[in-house]
Amino acid sequence: MRKFSVNVNGTKYEVEVEEIDAATAAKAAPTAEAPKSAPAGAGTEVKAPMPGNILQVNIKPGDAVKEGQQLMVLEAMKMENEILAPVSGKITSIAVAKGSTVESGSLLCTIA
């Protein structure tokens, strides 16, 4: 254990922090798992236009979607951005889940 003194908004706190190895940290860290679905195959890939966090996923594998339909909500720079279907079709795969962090160009889902 290591002790630290932390100042938050003018209030001083003494905290103890336990050091753990990388393997233990990886097991303890909560992660959002992407839903299981069919592997991305032929079809239109929907990619993240910018880096951010997935706030909402409004689709499931097998759902029929229409062009312009909202698929997901991506938060980037404190703004919510709607990810819309570029084409009509059926969702064949979803590569992210609510809470996922994505980079620009990351695959979000596939529509066939």
N, C-alpha and C positions, 0 to 999 in steps of 0.2 A: 504494500500500500504506500502511496505517496500522498502527502498532504499539500494542499494549495489554498491560498487565500484569494477569493474572488470578490470583486466589487461589482454589484448590480444596482444601477440607478442610485448610487450613493450608499447602499447598504452593503456592509462587508460580511462575507460568509466564508467559513472554513470548510473545505470539502476534502474528502479522501477519495482517491481514484486507484482502483486496482489495475495493475498491469497484467495483460493476458497476451498469449502468443497469437500469431496470425491464424492458426488452425482453429483455435477456440473462438476467436472473434468471428470467423466466417460462419461457424455453426450457430453462434448466438445472434447474429444480425438478422433482423426480420427482412424478408424479401417478398416482393409481389411476384407470384409465379404466373406466367402466361397460361391461359386455358389450353387444355389439350385439344388439338384439332388436326385435320388432315394436313400433310405437308404441302407447302406452297407449290403449286404446279403451274400449268398454263393458265393464263388469265392476266388481268390488269392488276399490277401491284400498286397499292396505295402507300406512299412514303411520307414521312414527316417532313413538312416544309421548313422546319426550324427546330433547334434543340428545345426540350422542355419536359414537362411531366404530364402523363395521361391522367386527367381528372375523371373522365367518364368514358365508358365503352358501351355503346347502345346497340350492339349487334352480337350475334352468336353464329358459329359455323352453321351453314345451311340456310340462313336467313336470306330471303329475296329482298333486294334493295333497288331503289330507283335512282337514276342519275340526279344528283343534287341533294339526296337524302343525307341527313347528319349521321355519321358513323361514330365519331368520337369527339371529345373535347380535349384539346391540348393547351396546357398553360405554359406560356412563354413570356418572360419579362413582365410578370404580374398581370397578363392579359389572357383571357380565355379565347381560344381560336377554335372554331368549328372545323372539323375535318369532314368534308363532304364526299359522297360517292362520285367519282369522275364518269362512271358508266353504270347502266342498269345491269343487274345480274344476280348471281348467288354468291354469298360469302363462302369461299372454300378454305380459308385459313385466317387465323388471327394471331399475330406475333407479339402482342402486348396485352397487358392487363391494367386495370385501374391501379395507379400508383407507380407504374413503370416510368423510368427516365429514358428518354430517347434522344438520339443525336439527329442532326439534320441529315435527311436521306435514309433514315432507318425504316425498314419495312414495318408497316402497321398491320396491313391485312391484304388479302388477295380476293379479287372478284372475278368470277368466270361467267 
